[in-house]
Amino acid sequence: MRPPSIRNPRSIWDILAVVLIYVGIEYVVLQITGAFLVEQELVVVALLVVVWTMWAFLRILGRYA
């Protein structure tokens, strides 16, 4: 099994792996800190992950269209 590719996603499994890794990291950080400033930073990172996910889906769909 190959590691997920962030710059060149090839399948939905790449996207799923990146999103699951992000959710795991966010869960651990919130369990440790829970501070309001950290929550704001995680919202910014979450927005970046959503934008990357949309870009990756469009890239994969464009490749097979």
C-alpha positions as CSV (number, residue, x, y, z in Angstrom):
1,M,0.0,0.0,0.0
2,R,1.4,3.4,-0.9
3,P,1.2,6.4,1.3
4,P,-1.4,9.1,0.5
5,S,-0.3,11.7,-1.9
6,I,-1.1,15.3,-1.0
7,R,0.3,17.1,-4.1
8,N,-1.0,14.6,-6.6
9,P,-4.1,12.7,-5.2
10,R,-4.9,9.7,-7.4
11,S,-8.0,8.2,-5.7
12,I,-10.6,8.9,-3.1
13,W,-8.5,6.8,-0.6
14,D,-5.8,9.6,-0.7
15,I,-8.5,12.1,0.3
16,L,-10.0,9.9,2.9
17,A,-6.6,9.2,4.5
18,V,-5.7,12.9,4.7
19,V,-9.0,13.8,6.2
20,L,-8.8,11.0,8.8
21,I,-5.3,12.0,9.8
22,Y,-6.5,15.6,10.2
23,V,-9.5,14.6,12.3
24,G,-7.2,12.4,14.5
25,I,-4.7,15.2,15.1
26,E,-7.5,17.7,15.8
27,Y,-9.1,15.3,18.3
28,V,-5.8,14.8,20.2
29,V,-5.0,18.6,20.2
30,L,-8.5,19.4,21.6
31,Q,-8.3,16.7,24.2
32,I,-4.9,18.0,25.4
33,T,-5.6,21.8,25.3
34,G,-9.2,22.9,24.6
35,A,-8.1,26.5,24.7
36,F,-10.1,29.1,22.7
37,L,-7.1,30.2,20.7
38,V,-6.3,26.7,19.7
39,E,-9.9,26.2,18.6
40,Q,-9.6,29.3,16.3
41,E,-6.4,28.0,14.8
42,L,-8.0,24.6,14.2
43,V,-10.9,26.3,12.4
44,V,-8.4,27.9,10.0
45,V,-6.7,24.6,9.4
46,A,-10.1,22.9,8.9
47,L,-10.9,25.4,6.2
48,L,-7.7,24.7,4.5
49,V,-8.4,20.9,4.6
50,V,-11.9,21.5,3.1
51,V,-10.4,23.6,0.3
52,W,-7.8,21.0,-0.4
53,T,-10.4,18.2,-0.4
54,M,-12.5,20.1,-2.9
55,W,-9.5,20.7,-5.1
56,A,-8.5,17.0,-4.8
57,F,-12.0,15.8,-5.8
58,L,-12.1,18.1,-8.8
59,R,-8.6,17.0,-9.8
60,I,-9.5,13.3,-9.6
61,L,-12.8,13.8,-11.4
62,G,-11.1,15.8,-14.1
63,R,-8.6,13.1,-14.7
64,Y,-11.3,10.5,-15.3
65,A,-13.8,12.7,-17.2
